[in-house]
Each structure stands twice: as structure tokens, then as C-alpha cells.
């Protein structure tokens, strides 16, 4: 996540108070769910230099995949002669763009020459504040043709907010062929913290009162509010969250069984995070841990979504498909340019 310029901060007025009778564990009207590898600074000789990048259409809407030529797309997805690695698809985080991932591309090309790497180029910078279900649909249209041309599956890496988008993609795409899903410093259990990042976005709010905005229809139109998880207002979160509560199957919806089955198509889920992140709060959210009502962090196995296996997390661990990597000393914006993180936590999964 890059630091947002002042011009990109959301401008919202004071939220209206939510009536007390709306604080129910389940809403009276269920809105329901929305429809739904490797790189190097100097490519090896013969390596395609330009990946298939999904470009934005008018005003950031309507993505399409526009490689320079059909031959280049084929080389990207299948690798140059002698290459045997699966393509890697990367989804960026809040306020990021593909240019921020040049170091990671360089690491992959260096260690896995010939690997196709696609950093999807849509909802960049300020557009990353759009509602997450809108972004999921756009990324789905960009990802589908890449997967269709990768006979031996792809690896999917989501950074920060992009990790949640990737999990939603996996849940809502019944025919995806993702081999490994690498969640890099992503708030998988949500976000709740007074960080500099929060002050940039919402200068009039603190973590203790941001629920007054986020848990309204206006707030749910801003991406970060889609995964704002206030442990002191659990009922409001369950009733109002249009994204995370549904994705976690914490709020009942008719597609839960299908979404769980779709996610479980992956061979590996890799969770990466660390105590010095400074943005993801609590940082254990990157590993599916989160606060209880007393703001005590409870690790993944203590979470109801794990114990009840609502979306497949317990199943993945049971079959040995869940990997974790905790790295101290890495700030949030450094994860995708930190060579030791790549070597230890990412490279082993890019088969």
C-alpha cells in the first residue's frame, strides 16, 4: 500500500446515527452476496520483457488483457523454451499500481527465468478505494483469460487489500485453476487500528468511532470499510458488512457452500505477515488472527471461522495445504521489495 496523496482521500460528511433497533445479530433483510510463479531487474536472454497486463478501460472501468501480440501472451503463459514454472498473477493493494511491484518481478525473473508474471493493472491508486465487490468483478474479468491459457494452473499473489480481493476471486470462480494462493500482508480477518494510514484516509475519525461511518451504506462504498472489523460493535459488523462478513460466512448467504468448495480447489494457501508491519492491525490478521471484545489477539485456531470451518480454513490445514511465514522487521510497504521475504516465504511456493 502506497501512501495516498491528499487529493485521493475520501471526502465524506459526518455519518448519520444508526438506530438502536438495527443492532441485530442477523439482519431482517439479508442483502446477500454479490454475484460473483516469478520476476528480475534484468530478464534473462529470450525472456519476454512485457507481461500480459490487464489494462483499464474508460475511467478505470472495463478491464481487458492487452498483450503486445498473441505470441507474447503465449510465451508469457507457457514460458520460454526450457521454462517449467507456472505463471504468477499479482493483485496489488490500496493506492498501489503495477509499477510498485518491479522489485518482486525482478526477484521472480532472477530465480525462475522464463516465468510469466502478470501484475493486473486496474483499480490503481485512488480507484482502489472503490467497493471491493466492484473490484472483484473487474479483476475476475482480467484473470479469467490468463487462467484459461495456463493449462498447468497459475499462482495467485495478493498484497494487502489485494489479498482479500484474491480470496473473494477464489470463492466466486468455480472453474479457477489457482495452484498456490499467497496472501502477502493482507488483513484477512479485517482491520481495526489507529495507524497513520487511518489518519490519512479518515482525518476526522479514530478507530473507536470509525464504525459510525463504515457501518453505513455510505461507508460501505469505500473499500477499507468493507473489511473494517470493530470488535466492540460485533452486531453492527455482522449486519452491515457487505464484504468481509459475507466472505467469511459470518453472515448467512445462499452461496456459502459453493464458495467454500471453490476456495478449496487451491493446492496451497500461504499466509505471510509480521509484527512490525505498522499498518495491518492487528498484524496477526495477516495470519487469520484477530481481536476479541477486550482487544486481546486470538490466533487463527481460536477464531469461530476456523473452528466452524465456515469457508474452508480448517479443511486446508487438515490436508496440509496451509503454510505460514512470520517475518519481523518488515514494514508494510516493504513486503513486496524485501529480498529475504521473497526467498523464505514466496519463492518456495512458485513451482
N, C-alpha and C positions, 0 to 999 in steps of 0.2 A: 504494500500500500504506500503510494507516494503521498507527500504532504499536499493537501488541497490548497490552491490559491484562494484568496478571499472571494474572488468573483464566482467561485464554484460552490460556496457554502449554501446550503438550502435556506431559503428565506421563508419562514413560516411565522404566523402570528401566534398569539397565546392560544392554547387549545381550550376547547370547551370542557367543562367538568363532566365526567361520566356519571350518570345517575347510579345510586347505590344498588338499585334493583337489577342492574346489568351485571353485577358481580356474581356470576353463577359458574359452577364447575364445568357445565356444558351449556352452550348457547341454545336458546329456544329455537332459533333458526340457524341451522348449520349451513354456512356458506359453501362448504365442501371444497375439495381441492380444485385447483385449476387444471385444465387439460394438459393433459400433457402427452524403454527408449533411450534421445541423446544429442550435444552441440559443441563448438570450439572457436576460438578467436580467428584462427586461420584454417579453413577447411582443407582436408587432405585433397591431393590432386584427384580430380574426377568426381569430387563430392558436389552435389547440387548446392549452389550458394543461396538460393532463394527458396524458402519453403512455401508450400501451399498455404496462403494466408487468407482467411475469410475476411473480406473487406466489408466496410459498412456501405449501406445504400444511402439514400437521401436522409440527411439529418440523423444519421446513426441507426436508421431502421432498415430492415430488409437486407440482412447479410447474404453474401454469396461467396463462393470459393472461386478465386480468380488467379490460377497459376499462370505463368508466362506461356506455357504450352502444354498440350496433353502429354508430351514426352516427359516434361519436367515433373508433372504430377505423378506419372508412373514411377519415375526414378525416386521421387520423394517417398512414396508409399512402399515401394518394394525394395529400395536401397540400390546402391550401385553394385556392379558385379563384385562378388566376394562378400558383400554385406549380408548379415543374417539376423539383424536385430529388428524388433518390432518398432513401428513408428511411435513417436511420442507427441501427444497433443496437450497443450498447456492452456489453462484458463487463468487469466490474471485477476488481481484483486481490486479493491476500491481505489480509484484515482490512478490506476496503473494503465500502461499500454504495452504493446509488444516490445518497444524499444528498451523497456526496463529489464528485459529478460535476455539481453545479449550475453551476459556472463554465463548464465545457465546453458544457453545454446552452445557457447564455446566449450564448456566442460563436457557436454554430451558429444560433440563432434570430435573432441580430442580423444576421449576414452572409447567411443563407439563410432569410428569413421563410417560414413555412408548411411547413418541413421536419419530417417526423415523426422523433422521436428516442425510442428505447426503451432505457432502461438496465435490463437484466434484473435483477430483484430476487430472487435466490435465492443460497444459499451465502454469505450475508453474514457479516461479522465472523468469529467463531470457526468457523462452519461451513465457511469457506474452507480449513480445514485437512484437510477430508475428501479421500480419494483422488481424483486427477484424473479417472480414468475414470468414477467415480460422478458427478462434477460435469459432465463432458462429456455424459453421458446426460441429466442434468437440464436443462442448457442447450439440448440438442438439442430436447427436447420443448417448451421455451419459444420457441425460434427458428423452428421449423418453421411454425407458423400465421402468423407475421409474414411470412415469405418467401412463403408461399402466397398472401397477399393483396397482394403487391407485384409487379405484372406486369412492371415495368421494372427489377427487381433491387433489391438493398439494398447499403449499405456496412456493413462489419463492422469495429469497432474494439475491440481487446483491449489492456487496460492491464496491464503487469507479468505476474503469473501468468495473468491473463485472456488474454494474447496466446498462450500455449501452449494454453489451452483452445480458443481460436478456431481455431488451426491444426489441432487434433485434430477439431474440428467439421467443418472444410472437408474433411479427409481422409476422414471416415467418413460424410459425407452425399452420396450420389451425385447427388441432384437439387437441390443447393443453387443459389441464384441470386445469390451474392455477386459484386458487381462489383469493388469495391476492398476489400482486407483491409489495415487499418492496424494495425501492430504497434507499440504505444507503450511504449517502455522495458520490453520483455519479454525474459526470459532464454531466447531461442530455442535457444541451444546449451547451456543449463544454467547452474548456479550453483556457484561454488567460491570462498569468501572469508570471512575473519574480519571481519564487519561487526557493528555494534551490533544490527542486525536478527537476526543469527545468535545473538548472546548473549541476546537477549530470548527467543528460541524454545528454545534448547538451552544453558542456562547451564552445563551440565556437559561440554560438548564444544567443541572448536575445529575449524577446517576440516581439520586434519591427522588427526583421529580420528573425525570425524562419519561416515565411511564405515562404521565398526563398527556404527552404528545404522541408517543409511539403507539399507545393502545387506543388510537382513534383512527377513523378512516383516512384522515389527512396524513397521520403519521405512517400508516401502512403503505403510503405511496412513496416512501423513502426507504431505500434498501436496508440501511442499518437497523431501522425499526422493525424490519421483517425478522430479525434474529435477536432483538433486544429481549433479554430474559431476566426480568426483575424477580429475584427470589422472594421479595416481600409482597408481591402482588401476583401471586400464582394464578388466582382465578381470572384476573384480568388478562394475563398472558394466554391462558387456555382459551378464553372466549374471543380474544381479539387478534391473536397472531395468525395472519393469513399465510405464513410460510413455515416457520420452524416448527410450530406446534403440530401442523399437518404433516410435514416431512417426517417428524419423529413419531407419528401416530400417537401423539399425546391427546389429540382431539380427533374424535371419531370421524372417519370418512369412508366412503364405499370402495375406494381403490386400494385400501391398505394391504390386502393380501397380494394383489398384483404387484404393487410397488416393492414389497418385500421380496417376492420371487424375482423380480427384475434385478434388484440390487445384488442378490445372491448369485447372479451369473458371473460376477468377478471372481478371479482366482486368488487375489490378494488385496487387502486393504492395509495401507501403510500410514500410520499417524505420526507426524513429526511436529515437535514443539519444544519450548524450553522456558526456564524460569526468568530469563532476562529479556523476554520478548518486548515488554513495555507497552504493548497495545492490546493484544488479546487478554481479556480479563474475565475470570481468572485464566492464567496461561494454560491451566490443565484442561480448559475447554478444547484445546487442540487435540487432547487425548480422550475426549468424551467424559472428562470430569467436570464438576460444576459445584456452585454454592448450594448449601441448604438454606433454610429460612434464617439461620444465625450467621450466614456468610462464612461458614466453615466449608472448606472444599471437600467434597466427597468424590473419591475416584470412580472410574468408569463402572466397576462391578457393583458399586453401591447405588447406581442410578436405576430408576424404575424402567427406563427404556432398555437397559441391558437385562435386568432381572426378568422382565416380561418379554424380552426379545421382540419388541414391537416392530422393528424394521430389519432385524437380522444380525445385529451386532454380536449377540451371544452365539448364534449359529456360526458366524465367521470364526470366532475364537475357538469354538469347539472343533472345528475341522482344520485348525492350524493355519487359517488364512489371514490372521490378524497380526500385523507387525507394528512395533512401536519404536520410536527413536527420540530420546530426550537429550537435548544439547544445551548446556549452559553457555552464557557469554555471547549470545547472538541476539541482536536487536531485531525488531520486526521487519524493518525494511532491508535487512541484510541476508535474509534466509536464502534467496534465490541467487545470491552472488558470493556465497560463502563456500569456498572450496572444500573444507573439511566436512561440512554438512552434505555436500554432494557426494563425496567419496564414501562416507559412512552410512548415510541414510537414504540416498536416492539411487546411486549407481548400481548397488547390488540387485535392485529390482528391475532394472532395464535390460531384460533378457531378449 
